[in-house]
């Protein structure tokens, strides 16, 4: 009887811990991943791409991107990124069926945090924060964590942690993405938990 109870409890713990999404980048293709706007390479547990300037112009100044189709409202999204010296921007976005919901924008001058209220015309964003101290180091992996819970987003980048709040964050999401402009960027350790 004790053995059965132990197995049931252990199974429940493991079932509760299963992530909504985990990309170890070991496979070229994934049912939930769409790699676009560049020639992505998947090796040694990471995805890497170098911007093709002709594709960048063809895509209206939008660079390489990894999309993940996933229905969620609240989630903990974790990944690590590694830009090179030529990189000018890395963007993480949580998207709803009607468009963008929440975004982080990393540039050499800091990190911008944005929300996209659905009532805004032309789907314009509003700034929730401009964190000049949060700069990604070229050539180094930096861990990023975005926890979306109700109207709040807790962002962790390296040693930086801050919570932002806006009503639009609580909307249902249908995918997430990590994209960039210029240079070469690596992405690894992408996991989404409830």
Buried (B, 14 or more C-beta within 10 A) or exposed (E): EEEEEEEEEEEEEEEEEEBBBEBEBEEEEBEBBEBBBBEBBBEEEBBBBBBBEEBBEEBEEBBBBBBBBBEBBBBBBBBBBBBBEEBBBBBBBBBBEEEBBBBBBBBEEBBBBBBBBEEEEEEEBEEBBEBEEBBBEBEEBBEBBBBBBEBBBBBBBEEEEBEBEBEBBBBEBBBBBBBBBBBBBBBBBBBBBE
